[in-house]
Amino acid sequence: MISLPLTREQALDLVKKYNTHPQDLIHYLESEVVMRRLAEYLKHSPKKVEYWAMLGLLHDVDWGLTKDNSEEHLTKMPGILAEAGFPVNFIENIMSHGYGYQGLPNLKDKKRTEKVEFALAASETITGLIHAYALMRGNRVSDMEVKGLMKKFKDKAFASGVNREIIKECEELGITLEEFMKIAIDGIKSIKERVGLQ
């Protein structure tokens, strides 16, 4: 596993340099903690845990620059991360969360194949479902349970923009959807104050 060129604090500063909207920053912090908890659950080495967490934190680093023209999303990311010292492998891992997305012309025909790719795509996607469910529950995540989240997962009308098939890619890691939901809920509970939840 490669050593990372930035500390976690430096990476957060890099994210904030290009992203100023509070809701976007919440998504990055939630993605980071879900990736961290997932790597820990899979018993990865401490270095790999940090690597996965940083993928979560930085996965949308260019969103603040491209959100007005979403077809450009992930086109500025390679330059930003290369300049910060990240290797090609890390950049490709981040690029993979856009694979298969019809709104990204260069990535729509690509498919994820590596476990880290499935992990990132599923982790950053499930944060949308959990956060939406928490808001519906009066901003409460502290007493959220897998059973309730699964009901919302099955209700396609709820948070309809959240792609359930991408969340199910967690199964490529050898874990069940329920296990993944518990990991993600517990992760977001651990940072609830930082992401505006209770």
Secondary structure, 3 states (H helix, E strand, C coil): CCCCCCCHHHHHHHHHHHCCCHHHHHHHHHHHHHHHHHHHHCCCCHHHHHHHHHHHHHCCCCHHHHHHHHHHCCCCHHHHHHHCCCCHHHHHHHHHHHCCCCCCCCCCCCCCCCHHHHHHHHHHHHHHHHHHHHHHCCCCCCCCCHHHHHHHHHCCCCCCCCCHHHHHHHHHHCCCHHHHHHHHHHHHHCCHHHHCCC
